[in-house]
Amino acid sequence: MRLFAILGFFIAASFAPVAPAMAQIKVLTSFTVFADMARNIAGEHAEVVSITREGAEIHMFRPTPGDIKRGLGADVVLWNGLGLETWFERYLENLGNVKAYVLSDGVEPILIAEGNYEGRANPHAWMSPGNANIYIDNIVRALSETDPDNAAAYAANGERYKAEIAATFAPIRAAIEALPEERRWLVTSEAAFSYLARDFGLKEASIWAINADSQGSPQQVRRIIDLIRENDVPVIFSESTVSPKPAQQVARETGIAYGGVLYVDSLSTPDGPVPTYLDLLRVTSETIVTGLTAKP
């Protein structure tokens, strides 16, 4: 009898309804940096999709029909704002009625000082360790309002992520603070690092203001050459999504070092140098420190 009872139990169990898999919300982001941030906060509770691919230049991005298709069915959309994604609002119209969150809400903007964008907010606010906490809080809020059942998990993941960012930056900040003040210059192709420079106590200059602007004109190059000579700046950098040639030209004409590539607008593929947001912050900051601390 016991044998039949056991067999009956397993037969009944085999026909019992299978519990449905945990439902995931679909999170759409404007570019890869935010996709990685959202994945860290969402964990297993969301499918996260970036509109742009790794390595893309996002200022003047032109979505394809495939890019629009990839966004269909999104439950929530995350984008930067501050005039960065000039293409995004038109893209959003193709998705229907979906709630979009501006991740830079709450950031104190740094205004661009010159060029065609003078007086506008510099949009690259995620490049600040302090602002990263604002972005994380906004992502937590967006996911929690979209998926209240998992709000506690999103909040816990957000706090853990903040701690990881703080730990990543502590030694880098210390290395910059150890530099003589006259060497604390950050000169790049694009003015994409104003928030990072502010956080680290660096003076910033660039060949052009925004990638959507003219890039590397003779006037721009001459102005930055004069600034470098007047201030004895030791190194110049470029960004991963633009040509390094203008920065390399400035390095040749001034005799200073070309410090290499910094990352800001886009992550790399998984086998590249910056597959995550933490990697992007770390590699960019370490490259700056290496360039500034190198012996003349």
Rosetta silent file (secondary structure, phi, psi, omega in degrees, C-alpha in Angstrom):
SEQUENCE: MRLFAILGFFIAASFAPVAPAMAQIKVLTSFTVFADMARNIAGEHAEVVSITREGAEIHMFRPTPGDIKRGLGADVVLWNGLGLETWFERYLENLGNVKAYVLSDGVEPILIAEGNYEGRANPHAWMSPGNANIYIDNIVRALSETDPDNAAAYAANGERYKAEIAATFAPIRAAIEALPEERRWLVTSEAAFSYLARDFGLKEASIWAINADSQGSPQQVRRIIDLIRENDVPVIFSESTVSPKPAQQVARETGIAYGGVLYVDSLSTPDGPVPTYLDLLRVTSETIVTGLTAKP
SCORE:     score description
SCORE:     0.000 S_00000001
   1 L     0.000  -42.004  179.691    0.000    0.000    0.000 S_00000001
   2 H   -60.582  -39.106 -179.693    2.812    2.368    0.875 S_00000001
   3 H   -61.047  -44.376 -179.944    4.380    1.770   -2.550 S_00000001
   4 H   -66.035  -34.550  178.840    1.125    2.659   -4.323 S_00000001
   5 H   -65.245  -42.047  179.485    0.779    5.756   -2.194 S_00000001
   6 H   -65.195  -43.555  178.696    4.262    6.906   -3.127 S_00000001
   7 H   -62.001  -41.237  179.746    3.652    6.207   -6.814 S_00000001
   8 H   -62.253  -35.996  179.163    0.355    8.063   -6.626 S_00000001
   9 H   -63.716  -46.728 -177.623    2.118   11.083   -5.136 S_00000001
  10 H   -68.905  -34.843  177.609    4.684   11.298   -7.939 S_00000001
  11 H   -64.816  -44.453  179.356    2.026   10.782  -10.641 S_00000001
  12 H   -63.217  -39.589 -179.362   -0.078   13.573   -9.173 S_00000001
  13 H   -64.171  -35.772 -177.455    2.971   15.820   -8.893 S_00000001
  14 H   -67.142  -23.170 -179.443    3.851   15.237  -12.541 S_00000001
  15 L  -101.662    1.243  179.821    0.468   16.599  -13.606 S_00000001
  16 L   -68.166  146.381  179.198    0.430   19.534  -11.185 S_00000001
  17 L   -63.025  139.920  179.148    0.420   22.955  -12.849 S_00000001
  18 L   -83.109  133.183  179.187    3.876   24.479  -13.246 S_00000001
  19 L   -64.071  135.671 -179.514    4.339   27.828  -11.512 S_00000001
  20 L   -64.430  148.686  177.229    4.821   30.578  -14.086 S_00000001
  21 L   -63.824  152.139 -179.749    8.296   32.060  -14.458 S_00000001
  22 L   -59.684  127.307 -179.629    8.907   35.339  -12.650 S_00000001
  23 L   -71.927  139.021  177.234    7.623   38.167  -14.815 S_00000001
  24 L  -112.834  143.261  169.638   10.205   40.743  -15.842 S_00000001
  25 E   -83.713  157.358  177.122    9.597   44.328  -16.795 S_00000001
  26 E  -104.966  121.457 -178.198   11.283   45.639  -19.954 S_00000001
  27 E  -109.790  125.052  179.559   13.542   48.645  -19.385 S_00000001
  28 E  -110.262  131.774  178.566   14.702   50.673  -22.372 S_00000001
  29 E  -120.839  156.747 -176.636   17.658   53.083  -22.096 S_00000001
  30 L   -74.430  -28.361  175.702   18.960   55.668  -24.523 S_00000001
  31 L  -154.349  175.694 -164.113   22.529   54.343  -24.453 S_00000001
  32 H   -67.665  -31.362  179.744   24.756   51.617  -23.070 S_00000001
  33 H   -58.992  -47.059 -178.559   26.018   53.402  -19.937 S_00000001
  34 H   -70.791  -30.815  177.036   22.491   53.632  -18.542 S_00000001
  35 H   -61.457  -43.311  179.474   21.705   50.074  -19.599 S_00000001
  36 H   -67.183  -42.576  176.792   24.537   48.791  -17.418 S_00000001
  37 H   -58.626  -44.746 -178.863   23.498   50.985  -14.492 S_00000001
  38 H   -64.704  -37.834  178.726   19.919   49.740  -14.808 S_00000001
  39 H   -64.106  -38.629  178.215   21.029   46.090  -14.921 S_00000001
  40 H   -63.935  -32.849 -177.939   22.965   46.536  -11.697 S_00000001
  41 H   -87.565  -35.321 -176.394   19.883   47.923   -9.992 S_00000001
  42 H   -77.273  -33.611 -175.228   17.267   45.683  -11.605 S_00000001
  43 H    60.184 -133.103 -175.501   19.040   42.366  -11.108 S_00000001
  44 H   -82.066   -2.063 -170.691   16.841   39.460  -12.165 S_00000001
  45 H   -91.026   -0.392 -177.321   13.651   41.506  -12.199 S_00000001
  46 E  -148.647  148.975  165.827   14.045   43.263  -15.562 S_00000001
  47 E   -94.919  124.648 -177.036   15.153   42.840  -19.130 S_00000001
  48 E  -113.100  129.423 -176.754   17.257   45.900  -19.987 S_00000001
  49 E  -127.555  132.695  173.986   17.749   47.022  -23.593 S_00000001
  50 E   -97.363  137.078  176.942   19.876   49.906  -24.920 S_00000001
  51 L   -66.834  -49.271  179.936   18.721   51.725  -28.046 S_00000001
  52 L   -87.535  155.883 -179.296   22.282   52.518  -29.136 S_00000001
  53 L   -90.325  171.600  175.725   25.011   49.911  -29.505 S_00000001
  54 L   -59.964  138.153  176.988   28.440   49.764  -27.881 S_00000001
  55 L    81.089    1.463 -176.685   30.823   52.417  -29.211 S_00000001
  56 L   -75.124  148.826  172.163   28.072   54.569  -30.734 S_00000001
  57 L   -88.669  117.950 -165.753   28.275   58.365  -30.873 S_00000001
  58 L   -95.176  -15.603 -175.682   25.053   59.341  -29.134 S_00000001
  59 L   -61.342  -49.892 -175.308   24.713   63.099  -29.663 S_00000001
  60 L  -115.083   33.466 -179.627   23.528   62.904  -33.274 S_00000001
  61 L   -60.028  141.341  177.773   22.479   59.258  -33.361 S_00000001
  62 L  -118.778  104.986 -177.305   19.956   58.345  -36.067 S_00000001
  63 L   -63.729  141.790  174.733   17.713   55.423  -35.070 S_00000001
  64 L   -94.483  167.966  173.820   16.985   52.774  -37.683 S_00000001
  65 H   -55.997  -33.615  176.981   13.698   50.850  -37.980 S_00000001
  66 H   -65.629  -36.872  177.335   15.491   48.033  -36.160 S_00000001
  67 H   -64.865  -38.654  178.433   16.327   50.357  -33.282 S_00000001
  68 H   -67.711  -42.118  179.342   12.660   51.334  -33.020 S_00000001
  69 H   -60.754  -37.353 -177.947   11.566   47.684  -33.113 S_00000001
  70 H   -64.587  -26.022 -178.441   13.982   46.870  -30.285 S_00000001
  71 H   -88.110  -11.754 -177.433   12.206   49.386  -28.063 S_00000001
  72 L   -62.875  141.472  179.228    8.660   48.126  -28.635 S_00000001
  73 L    85.762    4.779  179.616    7.011   46.656  -25.572 S_00000001
  74 L   -66.959  140.498  175.445    9.082   48.647  -23.098 S_00000001
  75 L   -88.656  -26.775 -178.665    7.465   49.217  -19.714 S_00000001
  76 E  -155.437  147.155 -177.015    9.707   52.145  -18.814 S_00000001
  77 E  -124.359  137.106 -179.207   12.285   54.290  -20.618 S_00000001
  78 E  -120.177  128.910  177.472   15.397   55.932  -19.134 S_00000001
  79 E  -145.109  167.907 -171.689   17.266   58.798  -20.803 S_00000001
  80 L   -81.607  -47.230 -171.302   19.678   61.549  -19.833 S_00000001
  81 L    78.186 -158.032 -176.876   18.063   64.808  -20.915 S_00000001
  82 L    58.858   26.579  177.087   20.008   68.092  -20.652 S_00000001
  83 L    77.112   13.428 -177.000   19.982   68.305  -24.449 S_00000001
  84 L   -75.106  -58.783 -175.628   22.176   65.240  -24.938 S_00000001
  85 L   -89.739   84.719 -175.768   19.991   62.911  -27.000 S_00000001
  86 L   -64.455  -16.843 -176.371   18.715   65.353  -29.616 S_00000001
  87 L   -96.206   -8.999 -162.202   17.009   62.452  -31.419 S_00000001
  88 H   -73.327  -42.612 -174.935   15.303   60.848  -28.456 S_00000001
  89 H   -63.193  -36.536  175.945   11.925   62.573  -28.133 S_00000001
  90 H   -67.190  -38.942  176.072   11.052   61.790  -31.751 S_00000001
  91 H   -58.634  -44.416 -175.748   12.136   58.183  -31.147 S_00000001
  92 H   -60.951  -31.775  179.822    9.887   58.020  -28.085 S_00000001
  93 H   -60.227  -25.655 -178.863    6.840   58.970  -30.170 S_00000001
  94 L   -79.035   -9.733 -174.446    7.158   55.619  -31.958 S_00000001
  95 L   -95.426   -7.501 -179.147    6.772   53.620  -28.736 S_00000001
  96 L    82.354 -149.973 -173.277    3.272   54.722  -27.799 S_00000001
  97 L   -87.137   87.072  178.634    2.200   55.376  -24.232 S_00000001
  98 L  -130.491  139.130 -176.899    5.260   54.505  -22.150 S_00000001
  99 E   -76.351  130.367  178.619    6.562   56.384  -19.103 S_00000001
 100 E  -116.257  138.373 -179.946    9.994   57.976  -19.610 S_00000001
 101 E  -116.177  134.148  176.254   12.278   59.163  -16.805 S_00000001
 102 E   -90.413  114.242 -172.055   15.005   61.804  -17.153 S_00000001
 103 L   -75.282  -16.632  178.757   17.953   60.486  -15.152 S_00000001
 104 L   -85.691    0.785  178.388   19.667   63.862  -14.786 S_00000001
 105 L   -57.566  127.409 -179.238   16.742   65.271  -12.761 S_00000001
 106 L    99.572  -10.069  178.084   18.206   66.765   -9.582 S_00000001
 107 L   -78.516  138.556  171.545   21.665   67.411  -11.032 S_00000001
 108 L   -83.778  107.631 -171.523   23.095   70.896  -10.643 S_00000001
 109 L   -72.331  145.817  170.574   24.119   71.594  -14.258 S_00000001
 110 L   -95.715  128.949 -177.330   27.456   73.048  -15.288 S_00000001
 111 E   -87.094  141.626  177.553   26.986   75.577  -18.077 S_00000001
 112 L   -71.824  134.691 -170.305   29.108   75.484  -21.227 S_00000001
 113 L   -92.352  -16.985 -174.940   31.310   78.560  -21.339 S_00000001
 114 L  -156.644  175.534 -179.224   32.012   78.946  -25.056 S_00000001
 115 L    83.422 -172.197 -177.788   31.286   77.767  -28.582 S_00000001
 116 L   -67.086  -14.363 -177.867   27.896   77.360  -30.238 S_00000001
 117 L  -105.644   16.337 -177.255   26.511   75.827  -27.035 S_00000001
 118 L   -56.345  132.055  179.407   27.564   78.651  -24.709 S_00000001
 119 L    89.983  -12.158  177.264   25.156   79.024  -21.794 S_00000001
 120 L   -87.680  159.943  179.360   23.587   75.578  -22.212 S_00000001
 121 E   -70.752  134.952  170.762   23.933   72.818  -19.658 S_00000001
 122 L   -69.543  124.944 -171.173   26.799   70.400  -20.162 S_00000001
 123 L   -84.719   -7.464 -169.803   24.897   67.113  -20.523 S_00000001
 124 L   -86.152   49.681 -170.418   27.594   64.635  -19.390 S_00000001
 125 H   -72.779  -20.132  179.308   26.531   64.672  -15.749 S_00000001
 126 H   -69.490  -10.264 -179.225   26.873   60.895  -15.184 S_00000001
 127 H   -82.182   15.414  178.249   30.673   61.342  -15.335 S_00000001
 128 L  -112.594  130.039  175.685   30.657   62.606  -11.728 S_00000001
 129 H   -57.896  -37.654  177.919   30.977   60.222   -8.768 S_00000001
 130 H   -68.867  -44.804  178.831   28.612   62.469   -6.823 S_00000001
 131 H   -65.685  -26.121  178.806   26.075   62.711   -9.633 S_00000001
 132 H   -55.781  -35.823  178.824   26.184   58.933  -10.051 S_00000001
 133 H   -65.439  -36.534  177.556   24.209   58.697   -6.813 S_00000001
 134 H   -64.963  -44.825  178.209   21.525   60.979   -8.270 S_00000001
 135 H   -60.447  -43.642 -179.672   21.303   58.810  -11.394 S_00000001
 136 H   -62.308  -45.328  178.633   21.050   55.666   -9.278 S_00000001
 137 H   -60.290  -38.826  179.316   18.267   57.149   -7.138 S_00000001
 138 H   -68.455  -35.529  176.549   16.359   58.128  -10.283 S_00000001
 139 H   -68.195  -44.485  177.641   16.708   54.623  -11.716 S_00000001
 140 H   -56.649  -44.212  179.788   15.547   53.088   -8.429 S_00000001
 141 H   -63.645  -43.957 -178.570   12.515   55.387   -8.469 S_00000001
 142 H   -62.480  -45.216 -179.020   11.695   54.591  -12.111 S_00000001
 143 H   -69.436  -38.987 -178.113   11.892   50.826  -11.591 S_00000001
 144 H   -67.312  -39.172  178.617   10.043   50.926   -8.271 S_00000001
 145 H   -70.903  -28.704  178.413    7.156   52.948   -9.676 S_00000001
 146 H   -80.100  -33.704 -173.926    6.955   50.604  -12.655 S_00000001
 147 L  -137.276   73.250 -174.122    7.282   47.421  -10.605 S_00000001
 148 H   -59.967  -27.481 -177.720    6.289   48.131   -6.969 S_00000001
 149 H   -61.793  -25.726 -178.036    6.446   44.457   -5.961 S_00000001
 150 H  -112.586   21.388 -177.146   10.245   44.535   -6.282 S_00000001
 151 H   -60.790  -38.213 -179.184   10.863   48.029   -4.935 S_00000001
 152 H   -63.765  -39.309  178.555   12.798   46.751   -1.907 S_00000001
 153 H   -65.868  -41.406  179.163   15.199   44.817   -4.146 S_00000001
 154 H   -63.349  -42.120 -179.518   15.790   47.851   -6.355 S_00000001
 155 H   -64.605  -43.280 -179.892   16.509   50.053   -3.330 S_00000001
 156 H   -65.105  -42.901  178.441   18.952   47.535   -1.839 S_00000001
 157 H   -63.959  -36.324  178.620   20.754   47.065   -5.155 S_00000001
 158 H   -64.179  -42.179  179.358   21.008   50.833   -5.559 S_00000001
 159 H   -67.286  -39.056  176.556   22.704   51.278   -2.187 S_00000001
 160 H   -62.431  -41.173 -178.379   25.146   48.459   -2.914 S_00000001
 161 H   -65.688  -40.870  176.352   25.964   50.033   -6.278 S_00000001
 162 H   -58.568  -42.137 -179.541   26.631   53.424   -4.676 S_00000001
 163 H   -64.517  -37.720  178.294   29.110   51.780   -2.310 S_00000001
 164 H   -64.287  -41.930  179.828   30.943   50.138   -5.218 S_00000001
 165 H   -65.063  -44.664  179.143   31.289   53.473   -7.008 S_00000001
 166 H   -60.455  -41.757  179.885   32.570   55.210   -3.875 S_00000001
 167 H   -67.095  -34.260  179.139   35.151   52.463   -3.323 S_00000001
 168 H   -65.510  -37.914 -172.986   36.302   52.688   -6.944 S_00000001
 169 H   -88.085  -18.267 -175.019   36.948   56.421   -6.723 S_00000001
 170 H   -56.037  -51.000 -179.501   38.602   56.714   -3.316 S_00000001
 171 H   -69.463  -30.473  179.296   42.180   55.858   -4.432 S_00000001
 172 H   -67.925  -44.092  178.562   41.842   57.845   -7.675 S_00000001
 173 H   -60.802  -41.827 -179.528   40.734   60.966   -5.830 S_00000001
 174 H   -62.901  -39.578 -179.585   43.665   60.587   -3.425 S_00000001
 175 H   -65.347  -39.264  179.082   46.144   60.338   -6.313 S_00000001
 176 H   -69.895  -39.976 -179.655   44.842   63.545   -7.911 S_00000001
 177 H   -65.806  -21.333  178.414   44.840   65.424   -4.609 S_00000001
 178 L   -80.540  -10.413 -179.347   48.524   64.513   -4.224 S_00000001
 179 L   -74.729  147.742  169.857   49.388   66.346   -7.465 S_00000001
 180 L   -58.513  142.513 -174.425   50.827   69.876   -7.404 S_00000001
 181 H   -58.992  -33.193 -178.090   47.974   72.274   -8.095 S_00000001
 182 H   -69.336  -17.273  178.366   49.611   73.635  -11.263 S_00000001
 183 H   -93.967   -2.337 -174.973   49.480   70.150  -12.834 S_00000001
 184 L   -84.814   65.059  176.717   45.782   69.640  -12.140 S_00000001
 185 E  -115.822  138.698  173.061   44.596   70.339  -15.687 S_00000001
 186 E  -121.224  104.054 -179.015   42.239   68.157  -17.713 S_00000001
 187 E  -113.426  126.068 -173.891   42.467   69.066  -21.423 S_00000001
 188 E  -137.796  175.109  175.153   40.480   66.948  -23.887 S_00000001
 189 E   -67.342  -55.103 -178.622   38.954   67.010  -27.358 S_00000001
 190 E  -108.182  148.370  178.021   35.366   67.455  -26.110 S_00000001
 191 L   -80.340   58.642 -175.176   34.262   69.177  -22.883 S_00000001
 192 L   -95.198    1.654 -171.110   32.693   65.936  -21.702 S_00000001
 193 L  -123.692   25.096 -177.528   34.404   65.803  -18.312 S_00000001
 194 H   -60.894  -40.177 -177.859   33.324   69.029  -16.608 S_00000001
 195 H   -72.921  -38.221  176.035   31.561   67.185  -13.782 S_00000001
 196 H   -65.359  -43.522  178.609   34.454   64.788  -13.242 S_00000001
 197 H   -61.467  -42.505  178.564   36.910   67.697  -13.248 S_00000001
 198 H   -61.069  -45.464 -178.326   34.792   69.560  -10.701 S_00000001
 199 H   -64.314  -33.309 -175.889   34.627   66.552   -8.382 S_00000001
 200 H   -97.081    2.582  178.904   38.382   65.986   -8.591 S_00000001
 201 L    70.574   35.488  179.229   39.420   69.633   -8.328 S_00000001
 202 L  -104.023  147.117  170.466   40.796   69.828  -11.876 S_00000001
 203 E   -86.744  135.764 -172.805   40.773   72.828  -14.220 S_00000001
 204 E  -115.038  143.768  170.270   39.181   71.843  -17.532 S_00000001
 205 E  -148.838  156.681 -178.323   39.684   72.933  -21.139 S_00000001
 206 E  -149.491  160.254  178.246   38.752   71.351  -24.464 S_00000001
 207 E   -71.139  -43.153  174.698   39.205   71.824  -28.197 S_00000001
 208 E  -135.021  168.222 -172.524   35.427   71.919  -28.743 S_00000001
 209 L   -86.122  -51.370 -174.826   32.405   71.963  -26.445 S_00000001
 210 L  -136.670  143.735 -176.930   30.050   69.233  -27.707 S_00000001
 211 L   -59.500  -24.787  177.974   30.543   66.544  -30.347 S_00000001
 212 L   -74.552  -10.901  179.374   27.566   67.888  -32.286 S_00000001
 213 L   -85.265  178.161  174.065   29.501   71.157  -32.694 S_00000001
 214 L   -64.650  144.928 -171.227   32.364   71.813  -35.135 S_00000001
 215 L  -125.173  114.555  172.483   35.347   69.665  -34.239 S_00000001
 216 L    76.453   34.643  176.440   38.990   70.658  -34.498 S_00000001
 217 L   -69.199  158.686  178.626   38.721   73.877  -36.516 S_00000001
 218 H   -54.996  -37.774  179.665   41.945   75.908  -36.886 S_00000001
 219 H   -66.292  -42.240  179.031   40.570   78.511  -34.479 S_00000001
 220 H   -63.475  -44.063 -178.794   39.723   75.876  -31.868 S_00000001
 221 H   -64.491  -43.496 -179.411   43.150   74.251  -32.164 S_00000001
 222 H   -62.992  -40.715 -179.198   44.965   77.604  -31.932 S_00000001
 223 H   -63.048  -42.904 -177.336   43.012   78.616  -28.831 S_00000001
 224 H   -73.580  -31.884  175.044   43.823   75.396  -26.964 S_00000001
 225 H   -61.611  -44.190  179.122   47.493   75.561  -28.012 S_00000001
 226 H   -62.578  -42.188 -179.790   47.724   79.046  -26.501 S_00000001
 227 H   -63.156  -42.666 -179.618   46.058   77.885  -23.285 S_00000001
 228 H   -61.876  -43.686 -178.809   48.410   74.908  -22.955 S_00000001
 229 H   -68.587  -39.404 -178.719   51.490   77.085  -23.399 S_00000001
 230 H   -67.316  -29.968 -174.227   50.256   79.774  -21.008 S_00000001
 231 H  -111.940    5.583  178.527   49.490   77.269  -18.247 S_00000001
 232 L    53.404   46.371  179.201   52.227   74.686  -18.845 S_00000001
 233 L   -69.946  134.138 -172.761   49.645   71.905  -19.249 S_00000001
 234 L   -88.106  -18.192 -169.448   51.434   68.527  -19.390 S_00000001
 235 E  -157.695  152.228  174.508   49.029   66.283  -21.357 S_00000001
 236 E  -131.453  146.987 -177.540   45.973   66.205  -23.636 S_00000001
 237 E  -123.528  165.482  170.256   43.419   63.408  -24.106 S_00000001
 238 E  -129.544  174.149 -178.245   40.698   62.478  -26.617 S_00000001
 239 E  -105.713  158.474 -172.770   37.445   60.491  -26.328 S_00000001
 240 L   -67.435  -24.179 -174.496   36.676   57.022  -27.648 S_00000001
 241 L   -98.335    7.733  177.891   33.862   58.141  -29.986 S_00000001
 242 L  -129.166  165.815  176.915   35.822   60.854  -31.848 S_00000001
 243 L   -67.947  137.643  176.979   38.988   60.987  -33.931 S_00000001
 244 L   -79.025   -6.291 -170.935   42.155   61.434  -31.833 S_00000001
 245 H   -59.657  -44.402  178.408   43.813   63.476  -34.607 S_00000001
 246 H   -59.387  -43.495  179.531   42.973   67.003  -33.335 S_00000001
 247 H   -65.879  -39.326  178.721   44.319   66.182  -29.859 S_00000001
 248 H   -66.285  -36.456  176.071   47.395   64.516  -31.345 S_00000001
 249 H   -61.955  -44.911  178.416   47.994   67.587  -33.520 S_00000001
 250 H   -61.356  -41.428  179.110   47.860   69.807  -30.431 S_00000001
 251 H   -61.687  -42.753 -179.977   50.302   67.492  -28.644 S_00000001
 252 H   -64.078  -45.229 -174.347   52.760   67.661  -31.553 S_00000001
 253 H   -72.569  -23.356 -179.768   52.599   71.446  -31.876 S_00000001
 254 H  -102.066  -15.426 -178.246   53.017   72.077  -28.150 S_00000001
 255 L    78.749   12.738  177.871   55.434   69.242  -27.379 S_00000001
 256 L   -91.375  175.525 -178.846   53.235   67.859  -24.589 S_00000001
 257 E   -81.329  145.709  166.230   52.152   64.241  -24.165 S_00000001
 258 E   -93.792  116.382 -170.232   49.118   62.705  -25.808 S_00000001
 259 E   -84.957   -5.756  177.889   47.600   60.801  -22.881 S_00000001
 260 E   104.035 -161.161 -169.353   45.349   58.456  -24.826 S_00000001
 261 E   -99.391  134.646  171.440   41.644   57.705  -24.920 S_00000001
 262 E  -109.027  152.581 -177.483   39.026   58.531  -22.301 S_00000001
 263 L  -114.334  138.658 -176.871   35.566   56.937  -22.253 S_00000001
 264 L  -146.015  -56.842 -169.913   32.347   58.832  -21.634 S_00000001
 265 L   -88.442  -14.768 -171.251   29.359   58.289  -23.965 S_00000001
 266 L  -153.168  142.076  172.380   29.523   54.591  -24.644 S_00000001
 267 L   -80.039  166.104  173.945   30.628   51.286  -23.185 S_00000001
 268 L   -92.286  175.791  170.946   32.735   48.796  -25.124 S_00000001
 269 L   -65.956  165.215 -175.978   31.780   45.250  -26.044 S_00000001
 270 L   -55.920  -28.697 -179.830   32.207   42.702  -23.218 S_00000001
 271 L   -92.612    7.215 -179.588   35.760   41.857  -24.328 S_00000001
 272 L   -92.564 -171.851 -173.282   36.767   45.545  -24.576 S_00000001
 273 L   -76.301  -25.102 -176.128   38.326   47.904  -22.023 S_00000001
 274 L  -134.476   69.153 -178.757   35.115   49.362  -20.536 S_00000001
 275 L   -74.995  -11.720  179.410   32.281   46.805  -20.622 S_00000001
 276 L  -132.273  165.575  177.250   30.581   48.343  -17.552 S_00000001
 277 H   -63.053  -41.596  177.064   29.894   51.800  -16.135 S_00000001
 278 H   -60.319  -41.227  176.985   32.266   51.114  -13.248 S_00000001
 279 H   -63.424  -41.546  179.855   34.967   50.164  -15.751 S_00000001
 280 H   -59.793  -47.153  179.003   34.291   53.340  -17.728 S_00000001
 281 H   -63.742  -43.909 -176.405   34.711   55.524  -14.641 S_00000001
 282 H   -67.788  -49.852 -177.036   37.768   53.628  -13.427 S_00000001
 283 H   -63.761  -44.174  178.566   39.640   53.407  -16.753 S_00000001
 284 H   -60.567  -47.366 -177.835   38.941   57.045  -17.619 S_00000001
 285 H   -66.672  -41.876  179.460   40.038   58.294  -14.202 S_00000001
 286 H   -66.038  -35.661  176.785   43.143   56.095  -14.085 S_00000001
 287 H   -64.113  -41.387  177.472   44.146   57.265  -17.574 S_00000001
 288 H   -61.777  -47.726 -178.828   43.843   60.884  -16.422 S_00000001
 289 H   -61.509  -43.356  178.976   45.937   60.204  -13.319 S_00000001
 290 H   -59.610  -44.058 -179.757   48.595   58.372  -15.357 S_00000001
 291 H   -65.832  -39.676 -176.831   48.853   61.263  -17.798 S_00000001
 292 H   -77.177  -27.040 -177.395   49.055   63.914  -15.099 S_00000001
 293 H   -94.400   -6.803  179.794   51.568   62.068  -12.916 S_00000001
 294 L   -63.682  144.390  178.770   53.961   61.065  -15.725 S_00000001
 295 L   -70.942  138.834 -179.107   57.375   62.677  -15.477 S_00000001
 296 L   -59.436    0.000    0.000   57.934   65.489  -18.031 S_00000001
